[in-house]
Amino acid sequence: QVQLVESGGGLVQAGGSLKLSCAASGRSIFSINAMGWYRQAPGKQRELVAAITSGGRINYADSVKGRFTISRDNVKNTVYLQMNSLKPEDTAVYYCNARGASWNFYDDWGQGTQVTVSS
């Protein structure tokens, strides 16, 4: 099992920036098949924001392409989400996720961090 602790959320004005961190323990992130950031706004389903695989492949939701950047620091065992040009519609609770490969599957979540973007 992977323990995940998110931080960095807060209140920001539209157009501003925030950087979220996800500190992992219990497993080295370079060995985790995929790590991702998801978000859930009130009344909406949880959605993928960005993900990075152990091989370095990255994908983003269309709504955040060009504004958000996912990265990882294997030494600090931490995954980051740099969020620029924030919009009110980015307001949500952001969750970090660690998912194993099919032959060693696990699906672990952090507690979430609130991001609020004011207009």
ZATOR-38767 format. One line per field, with one value per residue (C-alpha): residue number from 1; residue in one letter; x, y, z. Coordinates in steps of 0.05 Angstrom, whole numbers, always signed. Layout:
REM ZATOR-38767
k <- [NUM_...]
r <- [A_...]
c1 <- [X_...]
c2 <- [Y_...]
c3 <- [Z_...]
END
This chain:
REM ZATOR-38767
k <- [1_2_3_4_5_6_7_8_9_10_11_12_13_14_15_16_17_18_19_20_21_22_23_24_25_26_27_28_29_30_31_32_33_34_35_36_37_38_39_40_41_42_43_44_45_46_47_48_49_50_51_52_53_54_55_56_57_58_59_60_61_62_63_64_65_66_67_68_69_70_71_72_73_74_75_76_77_78_79_80_81_82_83_84_85_86_87_88_89_90_91_92_93_94_95_96_97_98_99_100_101_102_103_104_105_106_107_108_109_110_111_112_113_114_115_116_117_118_119]
r <- [Q_V_Q_L_V_E_S_G_G_G_L_V_Q_A_G_G_S_L_K_L_S_C_A_A_S_G_R_S_I_F_S_I_N_A_M_G_W_Y_R_Q_A_P_G_K_Q_R_E_L_V_A_A_I_T_S_G_G_R_I_N_Y_A_D_S_V_K_G_R_F_T_I_S_R_D_N_V_K_N_T_V_Y_L_Q_M_N_S_L_K_P_E_D_T_A_V_Y_Y_C_N_A_R_G_A_S_W_N_F_Y_D_D_W_G_Q_G_T_Q_V_T_V_S_S]
c1 <- [+0_+22_+9_-3_-5_-25_-9_-7_-81_-113_-151_-125_-152_-167_-103_-61_-18_-12_+34_+7_+52_+39_+88_+88_+112_+110_+136_+185_+147_+193_+166_+93_+60_+22_+12_-41_-78_-153_-204_-276_-319_-384_-438_-391_-354_-281_-240_-169_-128_-59_-20_+51_+74_+136_+163_+153_+92_+47_-24_-70_-143_-160_-186_-117_-70_-21_-37_-19_+45_+56_+125_+160_+221_+245_+293_+239_+189_+140_+96_+77_+22_+40_-24_-20_-73_-124_-197_-258_-278_-213_-243_-246_-215_-152_-131_-67_-70_-21_-40_-3_+3_-47_-1_+8_-53_-65_-104_-87_-112_-92_-140_-146_-130_-179_-166_-211_-205_-243_-266]
c2 <- [+0_+70_+127_+194_+263_+323_+395_+462_+476_+542_+603_+640_+692_+675_+678_+658_+597_+542_+482_+419_+366_+293_+260_+184_+132_+57_+50_+88_+129_+107_+36_+57_+42_+108_+168_+218_+279_+277_+329_+329_+391_+394_+354_+326_+261_+254_+266_+255_+319_+293_+228_+205_+133_+99_+104_+179_+181_+240_+256_+314_+328_+373_+426_+436_+426_+484_+508_+450_+410_+345_+326_+281_+281_+210_+231_+266_+212_+267_+284_+355_+391_+462_+499_+564_+611_+583_+591_+589_+523_+492_+497_+427_+380_+352_+281_+244_+172_+115_+55_-10_-51_-107_-161_-124_-80_-28_+37_+84_+155_+214_+253_+310_+384_+440_+489_+549_+599_+664_+705]
c3 <- [+0_-16_+32_-3_+29_-12_+4_-30_-40_-23_-47_-108_-155_-227_-268_-209_-196_-145_-138_-107_-77_-64_-17_-23_+27_+28_-43_-87_-138_-195_-184_-185_-252_-254_-210_-223_-200_-200_-179_-157_-157_-117_-151_-203_-214_-199_-262_-283_-287_-303_-298_-305_-314_-288_-359_-360_-405_-387_-405_-387_-388_-447_-400_-368_-426_-432_-361_-315_-310_-274_-251_-202_-158_-146_-92_-52_-72_-89_-148_-164_-202_-223_-240_-278_-307_-258_-274_-228_-260_-233_-163_-134_-84_-116_-101_-112_-137_-142_-185_-195_-258_-272_-245_-179_-175_-122_-124_-68_-55_-13_+30_-19_-18_-33_-90_-95_-152_-143_-202]
END
